């Protein structure tokens, strides 16, 4: 049992200690709000929240999003499987939370909303700390925000990417054309068309980011070659018979799931740029003749690697399956843990 606190302003924490004492639950608060907590309570909060934490509640994963601005330690809790985010006082129906209190900052809250909340799927329901609920799409529209896809239209040449020599990526082959291959029963391609995972279709792409404590080449290898080590077997129909997966390391290669002693092609590699970009068709639990499109980018960052995943290509024939893939943040967290440990 736990009490999750979006922030430590008095109207949100006055009853926290009494409730914890009455239920035996621990309070969870981001440490950047400790000075606000200490103004109200003499005893410290129980546990610290951190950006990227996952907390299981009745079988549903909550993802902690640190969204400073209303207060330094303000957090939102995203439940991808439910299509819901609990925004506290960071985002309301009609705009951002107040920034006139101590330790609040308008520019910071706008940055938090733009980077952490408006990048969620537009149909995500926003349950606010005060007042009526809203949706991410409604608030993005009201703010006049053009929600860009994460995939760049132009990639810098390797010589322009400033990273330590140990992390320097091999040159990107020039003149590549990214294509989508429509899978047929034998797993090879039929009609070839341009791939654009950021296109709207009948639903927006699912977009997730994950920091990985590993260099881009290693992160790329774990994502592709060790797919079976980080994919969650609980997301397969029969976890006891899940045996992993393999990826052929070449454009046109197959992504093969090993399940119950059989091999199942679940996708085909569209682009294989070593250490930088991996794209494939993806039809796990989807109609095989209407696959979706998955692209993953691996960019050097101060922490090691920033991984951006975009799952698009949602059309009338496959959009009913979209809700099954709201677990991507959970899967990327598993992937990051495997990459950091190995």
C-alpha positions as CSV (number, residue, x, y, z in Angstrom):
1,X,0.0,0.0,0.0
2,X,1.4,3.4,-0.9
3,X,0.4,7.1,-1.1
4,X,1.8,8.7,-4.2
5,X,2.1,12.5,-4.0
6,X,2.2,14.6,-7.1
7,X,3.9,17.4,-5.1
8,X,4.2,18.8,-1.6
9,X,2.0,21.9,-1.5
10,X,0.0,21.9,1.7
11,X,-3.4,21.3,0.1
12,X,-2.0,18.0,-1.3
13,X,-0.2,16.7,1.7
14,X,-2.0,17.9,4.8
15,X,-3.6,14.5,5.4
16,X,-0.7,12.4,4.1
17,X,0.9,11.5,7.5
18,X,-2.5,10.8,9.2
19,X,-3.5,8.6,6.2
20,X,-0.2,6.8,6.3
21,X,-0.6,6.1,10.0
22,X,-4.1,4.9,9.6
23,X,-3.4,2.5,6.7
24,X,0.2,1.5,7.2
25,X,1.0,2.9,3.7
26,X,4.3,4.6,2.8
27,X,4.3,8.1,1.3
28,X,6.2,8.6,-2.0
29,X,7.4,12.1,-2.8
30,X,10.1,13.5,-5.2
31,X,13.0,14.8,-3.1
32,X,13.1,18.2,-4.8
33,X,9.9,19.0,-2.9
34,X,11.3,18.0,0.5
35,X,11.5,21.7,1.7
36,X,7.8,22.1,1.0
37,X,7.0,18.9,2.9
38,X,9.1,20.0,5.9
39,X,6.9,23.2,6.2
40,X,3.9,21.0,7.0
41,X,5.2,17.8,8.6
42,X,7.9,17.1,11.1
43,X,8.5,13.5,10.1
44,X,10.1,12.8,6.7
45,X,8.2,11.2,3.8
46,X,8.7,7.4,3.4
47,X,10.1,6.9,-0.1
48,X,11.6,9.0,-2.9
49,X,10.1,9.2,-6.4
50,X,12.4,9.6,-9.4
51,X,11.8,10.3,-13.1
52,X,11.4,7.0,-14.9
53,X,10.3,4.9,-11.9
54,X,7.6,2.3,-12.4
55,X,5.1,1.4,-9.7
56,X,2.7,-1.5,-10.0
57,X,-0.8,-0.8,-8.7
58,X,-3.4,-3.6,-8.9
59,X,-1.6,-5.1,-11.9
60,X,-1.3,-1.8,-13.7
61,X,2.1,0.0,-14.2
62,X,2.3,3.7,-13.3
63,X,5.3,5.5,-14.8
64,X,6.7,8.5,-12.9
65,X,7.2,11.6,-14.9
66,X,9.1,14.4,-13.2
67,X,7.4,17.6,-14.3
68,X,8.9,20.5,-12.3
69,X,7.4,24.0,-12.6
70,X,4.4,24.2,-10.3
71,X,6.9,23.0,-7.7
72,X,10.5,21.7,-8.1
73,X,9.5,18.1,-7.4
74,X,6.2,18.0,-9.1
75,X,5.4,14.6,-10.7
76,X,2.8,13.1,-12.9
77,X,1.8,9.4,-13.0
78,X,1.2,7.8,-16.4
79,X,-0.8,4.6,-16.7
80,X,-0.3,3.6,-20.4
81,X,-2.4,0.5,-20.2
82,X,-5.4,2.7,-19.0
83,X,-4.7,5.6,-21.3
84,X,-4.6,7.9,-18.3
85,X,-2.2,10.4,-16.7
86,X,-2.6,11.9,-13.3
87,X,-1.2,15.4,-13.7
88,X,-1.5,16.8,-10.2
89,X,-1.2,20.6,-10.5
90,X,1.0,20.5,-13.6
91,X,-1.6,20.5,-16.3
92,X,-5.3,21.4,-16.0
93,X,-8.2,21.7,-18.4
94,X,-7.3,24.9,-20.3
95,X,-3.6,25.3,-19.4
96,X,-0.7,24.9,-17.0
97,X,-0.9,24.9,-13.2
98,X,-0.2,28.1,-11.2
99,X,3.4,29.4,-10.9
100,X,2.9,32.2,-8.4
101,X,3.8,30.2,-5.4
102,X,7.2,29.7,-3.8
103,X,9.7,27.7,-5.9
104,X,7.3,27.8,-8.9
105,X,8.6,28.8,-12.4
106,X,6.5,29.4,-15.5
107,X,9.2,28.6,-18.1
108,X,9.9,25.3,-16.3
109,X,6.3,24.2,-16.2
110,X,5.9,25.0,-19.9
111,X,9.0,22.9,-20.7
112,X,7.7,20.0,-18.6
113,X,4.3,20.0,-20.2
114,X,5.8,20.3,-23.7
115,X,8.4,17.5,-23.3
116,X,6.7,15.1,-20.8
117,X,3.0,15.4,-21.3
118,X,2.1,16.7,-24.8
119,X,4.2,13.9,-26.2
120,X,1.8,11.3,-24.8
121,X,-0.9,9.9,-27.1
122,X,-3.5,12.6,-27.7
123,X,-6.4,10.4,-26.5
124,X,-4.7,10.1,-23.1
125,X,-7.2,11.2,-20.4
126,X,-5.7,13.8,-18.0
127,X,-7.0,13.4,-14.4
128,X,-6.0,16.7,-12.8
129,X,-5.4,17.7,-9.2
130,X,-8.3,20.1,-9.3
131,X,-11.3,20.5,-11.6
132,X,-12.5,18.6,-14.6
133,X,-10.5,16.0,-16.6
134,X,-9.3,16.7,-20.1
135,X,-7.2,15.0,-22.7
136,X,-3.7,15.5,-24.0
137,X,-5.0,16.1,-27.5
138,X,-7.4,18.8,-26.3
139,X,-4.7,20.6,-24.4
140,X,-2.3,20.4,-27.3
141,X,-4.9,21.9,-29.6
142,X,-5.9,24.6,-27.1
143,X,-2.2,25.6,-26.7
144,X,-1.7,25.7,-30.5
145,X,1.1,23.1,-30.2
146,X,2.1,21.2,-33.3
147,X,3.1,17.9,-31.8
148,X,6.2,16.9,-33.9
149,X,7.2,13.3,-34.4
150,X,10.6,12.5,-33.0
151,X,12.2,11.3,-36.2
152,X,14.4,13.9,-37.8
153,X,14.1,14.7,-41.5
154,X,17.8,15.0,-41.8
155,X,20.5,13.3,-39.8
156,X,23.9,14.9,-39.2
157,X,26.9,13.3,-40.8
158,X,28.9,11.2,-38.3
159,X,31.7,13.8,-38.4
160,X,29.2,16.4,-37.0
161,X,28.1,14.3,-34.1
162,X,30.3,15.3,-31.1
163,X,30.6,12.3,-28.8
164,X,33.6,10.7,-27.0
165,X,35.8,8.6,-29.2
166,X,34.7,5.4,-27.3
167,X,31.1,6.1,-28.3
168,X,31.7,7.3,-31.9
169,X,29.4,5.6,-34.3
170,X,30.4,4.0,-37.5
171,X,29.7,6.0,-40.7
172,X,26.1,5.9,-41.9
173,X,25.8,4.4,-45.4
174,X,24.6,7.0,-47.8
175,X,21.8,6.9,-50.3
176,X,19.5,4.6,-48.3
177,X,15.8,4.6,-48.9
178,X,13.6,3.7,-46.0
179,X,10.8,1.4,-47.1
180,X,7.9,-0.6,-45.7
181,X,7.6,-4.2,-46.6
182,X,4.1,-5.7,-46.4
183,X,4.5,-9.2,-45.0
184,X,3.0,-12.2,-46.8
185,X,2.7,-15.7,-45.4
186,X,6.3,-16.7,-46.3
187,X,7.6,-13.6,-44.5
188,X,9.0,-11.8,-47.5
189,X,8.0,-8.5,-48.9
190,X,5.2,-7.6,-51.3
191,X,4.5,-4.1,-52.4
192,X,7.1,-1.5,-51.3
193,X,6.1,1.9,-50.2
194,X,7.8,4.8,-48.3
195,X,7.8,4.4,-44.5
196,X,6.6,7.3,-42.4
197,X,5.9,6.2,-38.9
198,X,5.0,9.7,-37.8
199,X,2.0,10.0,-40.1
200,X,-1.3,10.3,-38.3
201,X,-3.3,7.5,-40.0
202,X,-6.5,6.9,-38.0
203,X,-4.6,7.3,-34.7
204,X,-1.4,9.0,-33.7
205,X,1.8,7.0,-33.4
206,X,2.8,5.8,-29.9
207,X,6.0,7.7,-29.0
208,X,8.3,6.7,-26.1
209,X,11.8,7.8,-25.0
210,X,14.2,6.1,-22.7
211,X,17.6,7.0,-21.4
212,X,20.1,4.1,-21.4
213,X,23.3,3.9,-19.4
214,X,25.3,2.4,-22.3
215,X,26.9,3.6,-25.4
216,X,24.7,3.7,-28.6
217,X,26.3,0.7,-30.3
218,X,25.8,-1.5,-27.2
219,X,22.3,-0.3,-26.7
220,X,21.5,-1.0,-30.4
221,X,22.9,-4.5,-30.0
222,X,20.9,-5.3,-26.9
223,X,17.7,-4.0,-28.6
224,X,18.1,-6.0,-31.7
225,X,20.3,-9.1,-31.0
226,X,18.9,-9.7,-27.4
227,X,15.3,-8.9,-28.0
228,X,14.3,-12.1,-26.1
229,X,16.2,-10.9,-23.0
230,X,14.1,-7.8,-22.4
231,X,10.7,-8.6,-24.0
232,X,8.2,-9.2,-21.2
233,X,6.9,-12.8,-21.4
234,X,3.8,-11.7,-19.5
235,X,2.7,-9.9,-22.7
236,X,2.7,-13.2,-24.7
237,X,-0.4,-15.6,-24.7
238,X,1.5,-18.4,-22.8
239,X,4.5,-17.2,-20.9
240,X,5.7,-20.7,-20.1
241,X,6.3,-21.4,-23.8
242,X,8.1,-18.1,-24.6
243,X,11.6,-18.8,-25.8
244,X,12.9,-15.4,-27.1
245,X,13.4,-13.9,-30.5
246,X,16.1,-13.4,-33.2
247,X,16.7,-10.5,-35.6
248,X,18.5,-11.0,-38.9
249,X,21.2,-8.3,-39.0
250,X,20.5,-7.1,-42.5
251,X,17.9,-5.1,-44.4
252,X,15.2,-7.4,-45.5
253,X,16.0,-9.8,-42.6
254,X,13.3,-11.4,-40.5
255,X,12.4,-10.7,-36.9
256,X,11.5,-14.2,-35.6
257,X,9.7,-15.0,-32.3
258,X,10.4,-18.5,-30.8
259,X,7.3,-19.7,-29.1
260,X,6.2,-23.2,-28.0
261,X,8.8,-24.8,-30.1
262,X,7.8,-23.0,-33.3
263,X,9.3,-20.0,-35.1
264,X,7.0,-17.1,-36.0
265,X,8.1,-14.2,-38.2
266,X,6.7,-11.1,-36.5
267,X,8.4,-8.5,-38.7
268,X,10.9,-7.7,-41.4
269,X,13.9,-5.4,-41.0
270,X,13.5,-2.2,-43.1
271,X,16.6,-0.3,-42.1
272,X,19.7,-1.5,-40.3
273,X,22.1,1.4,-39.6
274,X,24.6,0.0,-37.1
275,X,24.4,1.8,-33.8
276,X,22.0,4.5,-35.0
277,X,18.6,3.4,-36.4
278,X,16.5,0.2,-36.6
279,X,13.1,0.1,-38.4
280,X,10.9,-2.9,-39.1
281,X,7.3,-3.9,-39.8
282,X,5.7,-5.2,-36.7
283,X,2.6,-7.5,-36.5
284,X,2.7,-9.2,-33.2
285,X,-1.0,-9.8,-32.4
286,X,-1.9,-7.8,-35.5
287,X,-3.5,-8.8,-38.8
288,X,-0.5,-10.2,-40.7
289,X,-1.5,-8.5,-43.9
290,X,-1.8,-5.1,-42.1
291,X,1.4,-4.7,-40.1
292,X,2.2,-1.6,-38.2
293,X,5.6,0.2,-38.4
294,X,8.2,0.5,-35.7
295,X,11.2,2.8,-35.8
296,X,13.8,3.1,-33.0
297,X,16.6,5.7,-32.9
298,X,19.7,5.6,-30.8
299,X,21.3,9.0,-30.1
300,X,24.4,9.8,-28.0
301,X,23.5,11.6,-24.7
302,X,25.3,12.7,-21.6
303,X,23.8,9.6,-19.8
304,X,24.9,7.3,-22.6
305,X,22.1,6.9,-25.2
306,X,18.7,8.5,-25.7
307,X,16.4,5.9,-27.3
308,X,13.3,7.1,-29.1
309,X,10.7,4.6,-30.2
310,X,7.9,5.4,-32.6
311,X,5.1,2.9,-33.3
312,X,2.9,4.1,-36.1
313,X,1.1,3.0,-39.2
314,X,-2.2,2.7,-37.4
315,X,-4.9,2.2,-40.0
316,X,-8.5,1.0,-39.9
317,X,-7.5,-2.6,-40.2
318,X,-5.1,-2.7,-37.2
319,X,-6.0,0.2,-34.9
320,X,-8.1,-2.0,-32.7
321,X,-4.8,-3.5,-31.5
322,X,-3.2,-0.2,-30.6
323,X,-4.1,-0.4,-26.9
324,X,-2.0,-3.6,-26.5
325,X,1.1,-1.6,-27.3
326,X,0.8,1.1,-24.6
327,X,3.2,-1.1,-22.6
328,X,6.2,0.2,-24.7
329,X,7.4,2.4,-21.8
330,X,7.5,-0.7,-19.5
331,X,9.3,-2.7,-22.2
332,X,11.9,0.1,-22.8
333,X,12.6,0.2,-19.1
334,X,13.3,-3.5,-19.1
335,X,15.5,-3.1,-22.2
336,X,17.4,-0.2,-20.5
337,X,18.0,-2.4,-17.4
338,X,19.4,-5.3,-19.5
339,X,21.6,-2.9,-21.5
340,X,23.0,-1.3,-18.3
341,X,23.7,-4.6,-16.7
342,X,25.6,-6.2,-19.6
